[in-house]
């Protein structure tokens, strides 16, 4: 198989002397992916392929490009990319000429690139894998491939592009903006020299999606708190395994009630303003500054309250003794007279009376005079005499 080999160098930074080149002749530095040619003013011109950054660069973004270069020693189709690649974010060059995905190669497994036509001994295959990361922007890479019609100059980029962030390849050779094409409206690119029918034009648009208010590291450190400040003084609270802020990081008024198994389990020194609960008894305490003082609302029964020296508990013995002591000092002079009148001699004497003729009674003195013979007694209707009594006895036999 016949092939064209260019003057070439594998030394990065090496450049040819422009006078060593004829007009129209090119040379390739495949280490730098750069093609050199002689300009009309006899100075050295260059085209760098596969930069992936657009002619204007990507302000604020850091493009990570890994290059895998293989010098072919025997016919080879499959090439392994060092570190792998992101599908759709890869450029492949063969002897400095950019190959077209699907048409010239396939790259679908993020590891290998397979050429449609095997490379030959002496060929140089370079694979550039791109990954763009930034705190300020994210660069997306979109490729539009067009088969040109005769004398076509205007080509539309699918999805558009950001001015200054577009690369154009003509049959695999990267064109120079303003020298070979213009791209000013964000939609189409215009070739300065018309394309030939069936030539391949590839437009690589690098769309930058930036955050309007990006921060530098210094600004971010000043605006946001560091992980070293988590749970620290003047920092921010951490979360425990339950997603809650630990009580040690809360103000005291948020966690004023502390529970312990019993009184003995309370801290040796308490904290003023907190309430301590002994779970086994349900009693509550406060720290006086030297000891725990019980503040339980109710003791439950008098058995749990020690008797003081002034207000003594009630007992039957105490009540009886007190009653007896108090009563011993009282008499009827201390009791007001009610319906049941007190006894007096006058009242007693006035209550007695004597039947007239049967004796005499002096209510003033209470003296009763009793008759001593029958001459002093007045006979009633049924009085008995001795004679009548004897007669009654004889009659009864």
Phi and psi in degrees as a GROMACS rama.xvg file:
@    title "Ramachandran Plot"
@    xaxis  label "Phi"
@    yaxis  label "Psi"
@TYPE xy
-76.7299  149.815  UNK-2
-151.153  157.478  UNK-3
-101.48  129.513  UNK-4
-115.909  130.732  UNK-5
-90.5387  161.053  UNK-6
-62.4468  137.278  UNK-7
-152.924  161.438  UNK-8
-144.43  143.55  UNK-9
-105.697  12.0657  UNK-10
-96.4771  118.917  UNK-11
-62.0108  131.492  UNK-12
92.1919  -12.4014  UNK-13
-71.8991  133.724  UNK-14
-131.358  143.925  UNK-15
-79.7305  159.307  UNK-16
-75.8371  124.64  UNK-17
-57.0495  -29.3622  UNK-18
-74.2352  -10.7071  UNK-19
-83.4273  -5.08182  UNK-20
-109.988  141.732  UNK-21
-81.7015  158.51  UNK-22
-62.1328  129.475  UNK-23
91.2825  -9.72048  UNK-24
-89.8476  142.419  UNK-25
-125.444  157.546  UNK-26
-135.17  153.737  UNK-27
-119.837  130.187  UNK-28
-105.171  99.6401  UNK-29
-78.2313  -12.9706  UNK-30
-71.6806  -32.8776  UNK-31
-104.952  0.813743  UNK-32
55.3742  44.4998  UNK-33
-126.395  134.687  UNK-34
-105.221  132.022  UNK-35
-111.661  147.691  UNK-36
-149.158  165.728  UNK-37
-95.2029  124.876  UNK-38
-86.531  162.722  UNK-39
-57.775  -27.5577  UNK-40
-89.0007  15.6902  UNK-41
65.6705  20.7352  UNK-42
-99.3702  168.846  UNK-43
-89.6713  124.826  UNK-44
-103.033  159.309  UNK-45
-148.471  153.855  UNK-46
-130.91  122.161  UNK-47
-100.032  123.613  UNK-48
-98.801  151.992  UNK-49
65.8471  32.5147  UNK-50
-70.9711  -31.2546  UNK-51
70.8331  -1.39053  UNK-52
-107.882  -1.88482  UNK-53
79.4867  157.699  UNK-54
-69.1431  -20.756  UNK-55
-97.3809  -6.63525  UNK-56
81.3323  174.715  UNK-57
-124.245  94.3824  UNK-58
-65.3096  129.954  UNK-59
84.9373  -4.81749  UNK-60
-112.295  150.534  UNK-61
-112.777  109.962  UNK-62
-88.3847  121.494  UNK-63
-99.4807  111.433  UNK-64
-120.808  121.771  UNK-65
-105.852  136.333  UNK-66
-114.461  133.638  UNK-67
-118.855  115.91  UNK-68
-114.782  128.482  UNK-69
-125.634  123.081  UNK-70
-91.681  111.81  UNK-71
-73.9806  132.1  UNK-72
-109.756  -18.8014  UNK-73
-152.349  164.269  UNK-74
-51.0983  129.073  UNK-75
-146.821  136.203  UNK-76
-112.89  -35.3612  UNK-77
-103.932  131.48  UNK-78
-128.363  131.65  UNK-79
-91.791  131.406  UNK-80
-90.1083  122.015  UNK-81
-62.1508  123.866  UNK-82
81.5143  -2.58465  UNK-83
74.2988  -175.108  UNK-84
-154.653  165.521  UNK-85
-92.8466  125.099  UNK-86
-57.1004  128.792  UNK-87
94.1883  -8.63679  UNK-88
-122.022  61.5987  UNK-89
-149.309  142.186  UNK-90
-121.718  140.891  UNK-91
-125.448  130.716  UNK-92
-122.49  139.408  UNK-93
-122.868  112.787  UNK-94
54.827  36.6932  UNK-95
87.64  -5.87151  UNK-96
-100.651  129.296  UNK-97
-73.139  129.948  UNK-98
-91.1135  154.76  UNK-99
-97.4447  131.978  UNK-100
-63.0529  147.381  UNK-101
73.606  -45.6071  UNK-102
-78.5027  -45.6611  UNK-103
-107.038  -21.3353  UNK-104
-158.89  163.028  UNK-105
-123.781  143.914  UNK-106
-146.705  91.5015  UNK-107
-124.318  -11.2084  UNK-108
-107.39  7.82721  UNK-109
66.3355  10.1375  UNK-110
-131.47  -45.8999  UNK-111
-116.022  152.155  UNK-112
-117.975  131.232  UNK-113
-117.494  119.981  UNK-114
-78.1477  144.653  UNK-115
-71.168  -36.4366  UNK-116
-115.893  120.874  UNK-117
-56.9871  143.51  UNK-118
-74.4339  152.311  UNK-119
-107.486  166.831  UNK-120
-55.8145  127.763  UNK-121
97.8002  -16.0515  UNK-122
-70.1447  154.574  UNK-123
-119.823  120.204  UNK-124
-109.166  123.517  UNK-125
-117.405  131.247  UNK-126
-119.208  122.14  UNK-127
-110.332  118.868  UNK-128
-106.96  132.222  UNK-129
-111.76  142.6  UNK-130
-146.356  121.934  UNK-131
-111.757  123.62  UNK-132
-131.295  145.643  UNK-133
-162.636  148.796  UNK-134
-75.4379  -20.7222  UNK-135
-104.403  -29.7177  UNK-136
-148.675  161.274  UNK-137
-127.615  125.45  UNK-138
-99.755  124.266  UNK-139
-104.535  142.921  UNK-140
-115.547  120.375  UNK-141
-123.409  135.471  UNK-142
-116.351  131.216  UNK-143
-118.515  122.783  UNK-144
-113.881  127.552  UNK-145
-128.254  132.679  UNK-146
-87.7657  115.229  UNK-147
-71.25  149.223  UNK-148
-94.447  170.351  UNK-149
-61.3277  128.243  UNK-150
63.1487  20.3688  UNK-151
-72.2859  134.437  UNK-152
-119.292  -27.2216  UNK-153
-103.965  127.96  UNK-154
-129.737  136.523  UNK-155
-96.328  130.611  UNK-156
-87.547  119.529  UNK-157
-60.0356  125.053  UNK-158
82.5379  -3.05816  UNK-159
75.8893  -173.521  UNK-160
-154.391  164.971  UNK-161
-93.894  126.911  UNK-162
-56.1592  131.529  UNK-163
92.4723  -6.90446  UNK-164
-125.964  56.6286  UNK-165
-144.529  139.31  UNK-166
-117.323  143.099  UNK-167
-126.954  130.276  UNK-168
-118.483  136.709  UNK-169
-117.782  110.281  UNK-170
52.3346  37.8656  UNK-171
90.0753  -7.6525  UNK-172
-99.5033  127.505  UNK-173
-72.6285  130.572  UNK-174
-90.9085  158.227  UNK-175
-101.392  125.935  UNK-176
-63.4841  143.692  UNK-177
72.9834  -31.1465  UNK-178
-85.9798  -42.7401  UNK-179
-112.077  -22.7195  UNK-180
-157.167  165.622  UNK-181
-124.231  147.802  UNK-182
-146.107  93.8368  UNK-183
-125.554  -11.2854  UNK-184
-109.2  2.19035  UNK-185
75.2438  6.31578  UNK-186
-131.048  -48.3684  UNK-187
-123.594  158.309  UNK-188
-119.217  150.395  UNK-189
-123.924  122.558  UNK-190
-76.6715  140.534  UNK-191
-78.1894  -26.424  UNK-192
-114.824  126.469  UNK-193
-57.1265  147.702  UNK-194
-80.3842  157.667  UNK-195
-94.9134  144.046  UNK-196
-52.8057  136.538  UNK-197
78.6112  -1.9266  UNK-198
-70.7198  155.731  UNK-199
-104.477  124.835  UNK-200
-114.199  125.139  UNK-201
-118.24  128.255  UNK-202
-112.093  120.31  UNK-203
-108.952  111.338  UNK-204
-102.535  128.352  UNK-205
-106.22  102.639  UNK-206
-92.6562  123.125  UNK-207
-98.5042  120.506  UNK-208
-105.794  100.889  UNK-209
-98.9913  156.125  UNK-210
-93.5059  123.343  UNK-211
-57.6692  -35.2476  UNK-212
-114.546  60.4982  UNK-213
-72.7629  157.806  UNK-214
-122.381  144.131  UNK-215
-76.594  170.448  UNK-216
-59.6989  -41.8089  UNK-217
-64.6795  -43.4923  UNK-218
-64.7167  -41.4921  UNK-219
-65.167  -41.3626  UNK-220
-63.0936  -34.7278  UNK-221
-75.4251  -29.0466  UNK-222
-90.5546  -35.7971  UNK-223
-113.518  149.932  UNK-224
-86.923  144.566  UNK-225
-82.8109  159.612  UNK-226
-64.5479  -24.0227  UNK-227
-68.6925  -14.4174  UNK-228
-93.6112  0.209127  UNK-229
-68.3863  123.507  UNK-230
73.1221  8.49499  UNK-231
-103.249  161.62  UNK-232
-59.0106  136.444  UNK-233
63.6238  14.179  UNK-234
-104.387  -134.647  UNK-235
-136.038  156.831  UNK-236
-73.0679  148.55  UNK-237
-97.6727  175.236  UNK-238
-121.683  143.822  UNK-239
-87.3043  -171.618  UNK-240
-65.0289  -17.2682  UNK-241
-95.7626  4.75751  UNK-242
78.686  18.7313  UNK-243
-112.414  153.348  UNK-244
-74.0247  127.131  UNK-245
-58.6318  145.48  UNK-246
-62.1434  -25.7064  UNK-247
-67.3976  -16.7941  UNK-248
-105.397  8.0174  UNK-249
-101.378  150.937  UNK-250
-60.8597  155.211  UNK-251
-60.9264  -34.1356  UNK-252
-70.3469  -15.4027  UNK-253
-80.1591  -26.5357  UNK-254
-132.805  57.2916  UNK-255
-78.3181  -19.7966  UNK-256
-105.959  118.946  UNK-257
-117.385  134.989  UNK-258
-108.068  138.767  UNK-259
-135.421  159.207  UNK-260
-59.8004  -40.2304  UNK-261
-159.554  178.912  UNK-262
-61.594  -37.7295  UNK-263
-66.0643  -22.6203  UNK-264
-84.4839  -6.94227  UNK-265
-65.0865  151.204  UNK-266
-56.9579  150.455  UNK-267
-58.774  -38.4378  UNK-268
-124.22  122.29  UNK-269
-85.6474  -172.811  UNK-270
-122.488  130.349  UNK-271
-62.5516  141.014  UNK-272
91.8369  -5.70916  UNK-273
-105.422  154.569  UNK-274
-110.178  130.548  UNK-275
-110.393  131.901  UNK-276
-114.406  127.732  UNK-277
-91.3009  109.594  UNK-278
-62.3818  -35.4952  UNK-279
-67.0925  -31.816  UNK-280
-110.258  -15.6974  UNK-281
76.9995  7.81967  UNK-282
-82.2352  151.152  UNK-283
-116.528  150.442  UNK-284
-138.267  159.169  UNK-285
-126.833  157.64  UNK-286
-92.5381  120.682  UNK-287
-83.4247  -10.5437  UNK-288
114.892  -20.0104  UNK-289
-139.273  -30.5964  UNK-290
-141.003  166.622  UNK-291
-88.5079  129.821  UNK-292
-111.502  128.451  UNK-293
-70.9202  135.945  UNK-294
-128.402  23.2677  UNK-295
-56.91  136.684  UNK-296
-64.9886  -37.9737  UNK-297
-142.259  133.731  UNK-298
-77.3035  -12.7427  UNK-299
96.396  -46.7761  UNK-300
-159.279  165.583  UNK-301
-67.871  -15.022  UNK-302
-64.6613  -24.2342  UNK-303
-92.758  -1.81147  UNK-304
-114.5  125.269  UNK-305
-69.0204  141.981  UNK-306
-74.6471  133.785  UNK-307
-81.4043  -172.606  UNK-308
-97.2821  -14.0586  UNK-309
-104.74  -58.8707  UNK-310
-92.7661  97.6114  UNK-311
-85.7021  153.812  UNK-312
-66.6839  152.192  UNK-313
-76.5654  134.96  UNK-314
-138.205  155.553  UNK-315
-61.2859  -42.6382  UNK-316
-61.3852  -43.7876  UNK-317
-64.6616  -40.7142  UNK-318
-64.4541  -45.7734  UNK-319
-63.2386  -44.4962  UNK-320
-63.3888  -40.04  UNK-321
-67.2484  -40.7273  UNK-322
-63.4997  -45.1938  UNK-323
-62.5878  -41.3441  UNK-324
-64.5601  -43.3083  UNK-325
-69.7441  -39.9767  UNK-326
-67.4967  -31.537  UNK-327
-62.344  -21.4873  UNK-328
-96.7538  5.38178  UNK-329
-113.975  158.212  UNK-330
-145.755  -175.823  UNK-331
-65.6126  -16.9975  UNK-332
-65.9057  -21.2752  UNK-333
-90.8064  -2.04807  UNK-334
-117.261  129.615  UNK-335
-69.507  139.898  UNK-336
-72.6819  133.002  UNK-337
-107  -147.314  UNK-338
-64.281  -42.2564  UNK-339
-78.9496  105.59  UNK-340
-76.316  148.686  UNK-341
-65.1931  155.195  UNK-342
-74.1206  137.681  UNK-343
-140.332  155.188  UNK-344
-59.9971  -40.2765  UNK-345
-62.3354  -42.4181  UNK-346
-67.7648  -38.4828  UNK-347
-67.3782  -43.8301  UNK-348
-67.3198  -38.1494  UNK-349
-67.9374  -23.0951  UNK-350
-78.6293  -15.5912  UNK-351
-94.5918  149.941  UNK-352
-145.426  162.184  UNK-353
-133.123  137.407  UNK-354
-68.2616  131.104  UNK-355
-62.0541  136.559  UNK-356
89.3515  -6.37057  UNK-357
-112.076  12.7654  UNK-358
139.4  -167.448  UNK-359
-141.155  150.152  UNK-360
-138.255  129.546  UNK-361
-105.956  105.742  UNK-362
-69.7416  -19.3748  UNK-363
-76.6675  -37.23  UNK-364
-105.894  -16.3002  UNK-365
79.8931  14.2474  UNK-366
-88.3953  130.989  UNK-367
-107.87  130.227  UNK-368
-105.345  119.786  UNK-369
-105.23  135.756  UNK-370
-63.666  147.628  UNK-371
-110.735  -12.8874  UNK-372
-143.896  171.192  UNK-373
-71.9136  -17.2699  UNK-374
-69.8416  -14.9162  UNK-375
-98.6059  -2.19325  UNK-376
-110.054  140.272  UNK-377
-98.3754  125.146  UNK-378
-70.3337  141.594  UNK-379
-91.7031  -169.191  UNK-380
-66.7642  -34.9886  UNK-381
-117.791  46.0541  UNK-382
-76.8033  157.477  UNK-383
-116.061  137.901  UNK-384
-114.106  170.372  UNK-385
-63.3474  -42.308  UNK-386
-63.0155  -44.6021  UNK-387
-68.1317  -30.8733  UNK-388
-69.1338  -40.2839  UNK-389
-65.5031  -44.4422  UNK-390
-59.377  -38.6888  UNK-391
-68.75  -34.7054  UNK-392
-70.1447  -41.2601  UNK-393
-63.3636  -40.7658  UNK-394
-63.3905  -34.3959  UNK-395
-81.458  -11.773  UNK-396
